[in-house]
Amino acid sequence: MEDLDRGLVSVRSGSNNLVSWRLLGTEAQGIGFNVYRAGTKLNSTPITASTNYLDPGAAANASYTVRAVVDGAEQGDSPASLSFANGDLDVRMQVPAGGTTPDGMAYTYSADDASIADADGDGRDEIMYGAAAIDDNGSLLWRSGLGHGDSLHVGDLIPSRAGLEVYRPSESTSQPTDAMLAARTGARIWTHASCGCDNGRGVAGDIYAGSAGAEAWSSSVDGLSNTSGQNVGRKPSSTNFLIRWDGDPVRELLDQTRIDKYGTGGDTRLLTASGVSSNNTTKATPALSGDLFGDWREEVVWRLSDSRAVSP
């Protein structure tokens, strides 16, 4: 178990501060919280239905603490809040010296990617990449024979089915254009016929509450596929990344430096970030996305456009 504190943050929103903190997994169900700004209590009764508080009209750089209330007894102060006074926070980077690869390509940051998941349910993670899965002992768990694809998603994508699943498009012009596989064995659950092309992008995740489980879509397949591979609606406006942004049960679309909400009639823009850039040219990856503060929503980190810092 991780050694976490409250992770208290204050994020500027218009003329208000949104104060948010962690509910720890070891805490009792009936716990409440009091919020203090510079030592002054702000709420009249303990907050029990959420782990956030909107402080209207407060100074952007105000400092906050929270105190848990357990069985009616107020506990001690949390560490002071981290302030996102401008709505974001720049984290300065130490940029490494660049170089040149053996084939003459210039680089600064040099890394690759793989997905990690407990594919066989033994309590230890496997490495999932391309057309194969490597077991925790370093041996080959399975090989799909489908060749390389430019993206790969692993998770409980089909909740009605036991175990995890892997979704991936294919670069091969002779293989199925995309495939949903069993993470334990690599067996094909469903595929779409070859497009005779390089299907360069694919995504799987629950973005549409009208269809159970995760939806999947890719550059070269029309529409939005359900857990059986059947078309259930309009393809989203982007085919890149996902994020849990707005607190509802489904996920949102993350592409380049923007976030959109999927809808059957069209997508809705939730955020267009300014002064930042994505990475890796057309792949348009952020520096990082995930629940950094333990508030059951996810944050996204991009680099500043001049690459001198990253900004969540």
Secondary structure, DSSP 8 states (H G I E B T S, - for coil): --------EEEEETTEEEEE----TTS-TT-EEEEEETTEE--SS-B-S-SEEEEET--TT--EEEEEEETTEEEEE----EEETTSS--EE------EE-TTS-EESS-----EEE-TTSSSS-EEEETTEEE-TTSSEEEE-S----S--EEE---TTSSS-EEEEE---SSS-SEEEEETTT--EEEEE---SS----EEEE---TTSSS-EEEETTEEEEE-TTS-B-S---S--SEEE--SSSSS-EEEETTEEEE--SS--EEEEE--SEE-BSGGG-B-SEEE-SSSSSS-EEEEEETTSSEEE-
